[in-house]
Structures are given as structure tokens and as C-alpha cells.
């Protein structure tokens, strides 16, 4: 009998999670001492269901346990919202962070199989607003609170991107402060926006052998060194070798400055330390930055990070990591099935077949009507 007949679609979806490794870490951190029902494993599975079905509150999660299939998957018949709340505040975010990284490693195995020698890595952040009354620890303006998700996204191709590294801070943290944390691979090409512009750091990255392309601020002072010629059919407006900054505060290294027009007709100035690529290639690399905007949009629309289940910093971090884990699980099934179907369609199918045999879900990937 096929294994996909024996397990549910949900069981297939969460199967990349290494339960043995998870159990070892739970034991090491003493997370489940005195826990009879809501173990860390059960908590993670329950919260993944909540992410997938976009439950708005712990009460909605508690009520969902009237579903016998959900009871079977979790191993208990009922749990109160207060018990869920306690567990949400007790789970060490390091457990979920490590689970996220383990799934990233599994995605990377597919990536490297495809022979990607220099992956494209996009860096950006997104602020998640919070109510100042309930989240005073996350205050960043007079009347506002929020947390910021700093993210490094790997662009495999237009159909497959995945988050590779995440840092969660309060919203007042400046993006530039996280750049050195998120840039740690000399075999990659980094892309980021003008919020990360820092001349001293650009020099340090260049001296250390890291490659990047970024949008330059409008008020940046430029000293031209050389102008490169461009093909007649090139959409890049200019391509120059330059120093950036004033005589008092300028870069020590020379950089390449390209001027291009975006789709709305706005002039963009792109800075890079790659001189070996064609101007069109540099422009194309920067255009790939749209992928992280779509990623943040997907997170905010298709998993539950608009309504947080707890008010502590721990609870917030746990929920964000669970959202990232949800996304990675979608990517893994997409890669396993070698599918070009969008993650949105894959998610819709999963929701409809959640407790049905896995083959009911999997056969949708190639359009088969029967197992």
C-alpha cells in the first residue's frame, strides 16, 4: 500500500519536520517538563494548522478541536485558550528558529542540485504594527508599537524563492544595523534597497569579498572616474565608475553606478561592486528585488501574522517563526513535486484536502483524477 494512502495531506505537509531533532532540543531545553497534553510537538502542529487556516485567536483554535481529525492529529480532544496562551509564552523561540533553519537546509539541497553557483540573496525588512496599549515593550513612536522582520530571501528563479535567515527586532531598529548579520556568504550576490546604504560598510563588504547591488539615495554625491560604453539597444541609461560621497566622507573603493528607468518612469541609480557583469545583467539583478516585496505580501495575506495570539515578545517571535515555517513547508512540497504551481494554489488544495489521504492532495499537482 502506498505511504500516501496511509497518511493525511496534513501529515505529508509536515513530514519534512525532523521530529527526532525537535525532541532532542525540547529535552535539552526542558520544555515539556510536567506537560501531559500540549507537548511542544503538538503545539507546533496545532499552530501550523492555525497558520494554514488563518485562525484569528486562541479561542478559535480551542473551538476548532470539535474536529475529530484535528483531535487525532494532535493526540487530545480539547484544550483551553488559557492553556494555549501559557504554552505560547513558554516555548523558547530558539526551538522554532532552529526548526526554520533545518527546513531551509532541506530547501537548499534542492537549490544546490540545480547547480546554482552564485545564488541571489535579497535583503529587506517589514514592520508588523502592534497596539501600543498591549505592546508597550515594542514602542517605536509616540503612539505606535511594532516589530520588524529583517529577512534574507534566496531567489532561485521566478517561481521559487525562500527565506533563508530571519532576525526579529522591535520596529525602532534601523535596517542598516542588521546588514552585517544578514551578509555572511561570499559565494552570493546581495541585493538591497537604499535604506541599507552605508558607505563605510560598502567599503568593508568590498574589502572582505562580498558582492552587492543596491539603490543609491538621490542626494548621494558622485565623483565620476570613467564612463563605460553601452550597446545601442541597451535600456540602461548610463554606466560609470565612480567614488561615492564628499571629499570629507567618501568611499575608499571605486564602484559602478548605473542609471535605469523603472516601470513607472522613475530614474533609479544603482550602485554595485561587480564590474564583470553586463549593465543589463546588473539591472536585471536589481529588478529581482520585487520578489521580497511579494514574499512579505504573501505572508501578510495568507498566514496569520496580522492577529497575534499573545502579547509577550516570546509569543510574537514564535508566531512569526511559525509563519516562516509554514512558507518553507509549502516550498518543500513544491520542490518535491517539481511543480510550477503557485504556492497559493498549493495552499488552497491543501486546505480542502487537509485530513484526506495525501494522494488526494498530491494528485492535483499533475492534474490526475485518480491515485
Steps between C-alpha positions, in 0.01 A plus 500: 500500500633846405619706797295794374188292551588445865571861602285809470584800284586686820732216602672517162531879521672496843711191426818703428509597869768294671310378806803326649713814484209702637455259791870516585493877518178501702664263747819706514306821572264318742195634316258215569569439869165445675317515165228238469305608195627801303853387419728718289441272200123525540525876551697540176255287301203687646652840425583389145134410450413842641739667254367299209133563581571856622339470842464845651522410870582231753127465567444412134778243526344349811159479332652332193565187707143384441656363180581133567770494233678787674467318832660193346787701354577670832429212736244671724134597484495846655719782624408836649609836362679572829706179468593595144597847619730363769671267255534781247689706757710209628639359175857615447512680159838334443316170439292648219796696363700177474205316345476779239874472425477120467225539237711764323786249485267245335391760243865581428569139408261543208659834420852361478382208289402756237861617476451855624858613556429856615152532648318831503420608857259787560498690830214713630277548803131534571338665802207322667289758689387433856263671741704725728265441794571125504856502366681778686828305474485550120445879500682680219301823457290713728177320418622184325650162578628229271754233424721476195583187305844535341528237230739347251315342210661265247384546142528162323290603202178691439295205625699409811628726775553417864593678823846399614572711807272706725563744782210636705544834680282782623398739223736776615803293394658652188537275197868585457581351840402154374691505173815339637290230669324417173809516277722200575547308173775597255358263239182707460382821335310726742223739402356766731331838484621850592397460865820295542736752338810549715822601324733371770323163501510485119878537517523234769285258300708561187830456686368178654395356162120536514308598184191721498271726300295770670292801415680825581340795677407802287720739696815286471806693383670335203850550358527344157820312410413334170198451271441160344350471152161335461346303209248693290211273604581514873223634728760615757544878467857528629778283645786663690787433737470738797594594853202565728488777759668831571875557536453491878292181500524286191562139409855375480414257219363585157153371416286457196202735463217420259201717417181321392130580473251293699163386363337825624749720320701594809878533479688251719870514583649161573834447672698176486853366548464257208688616189500162326129491411321673215299810586177322404588215737548739793169668423328161480648394835361810668158445341492162675460693825124504435499139622542600864216751472278219372624275779401747772165554326444122494580470872260776595219365284522122530629415848403645835733781603242780502335367817746394766406234755707644787636830626849399612811530288535120515146444369555746213829341395350151513210597276725666242732197486194274459391715204845456342488124569161485328645664191802266495276193521312628193826550311621151591190328362525720188861386450430135579220491245709702248198723461465842343165548671485814715525467876153651524347217295699239694369650825140504378519133404653411835225677693233308308670163548657557843380180669453291186763246384809677368454373145178705472709813539808384310313391187395862448861587419489324166125511444432132546144412585582180687788368713 
